[in-house]
Amino acid sequence: MVKIVGISGSLRPDSYSAQALEIAATRVRALGAEVKTLDLRDMSLPFATGETNIQTTQT
């Protein structure tokens, strides 16, 4: 089985690209593919400006 991940990165409420992604996902599901869509509006992600250093811990 084919597995596909579609990512919608637009923050606009009525995003045309998010709508297009859902149409494409529906069509490939009908062909038998397993599809997972991720909408970045639903995730709590920090905005990256490049102005802040991210501290990481080393093991």
N, C-alpha and C positions, 0 to 999 in steps of 0.2 A: 504494500500500500504506500502511496506517495503521501508524504507529510509536508505541509506548507505552513509557514508562519507569516502572517501579514501584519505590518506595523503601521499604524496611523499616527503620524507625528504632528498633525495640525492641531492647533489649540482653538481654532475658530469653532463656535457652537454648531453651525450648519456646514461643516467642512465638506466640500465637493470630493476631496480625495478620500475621506472616510466613507462617504457614500459609494464611491467607485470601488473601494476595497470590499465593502459588504456585497456589492453586486458580483464582483469577481469571486469572492469566497463562496457565495451561493452557487455559482456556476461550476466551480471545480469540485465542490461537495457533490453536486449532481453527477459528476463524472467518476465519483468514488474516492476522491482524495480526502484525507483528514486535514482539516484546516483549523488553526488557532489564530485568532486575531487579537492583537494587543493595541489598546487605545491609550496613548500616553497621557491623555487628559484624566484617565482614571487612576494614574499612578502618582505617588508623592515623590517627585524627582526634583532635586535642586537645580536651579537655573545656573548654567555655567557661563560666567562672564570672562573667565581667564584672569580675573583680578585677585582671586583667592588661592592660596596654596593649600592643598589637601594634605593633611598629616596622615601617614600610614604607619602601622606598627610592623616591625621586621621580626621574623621568627628565626 
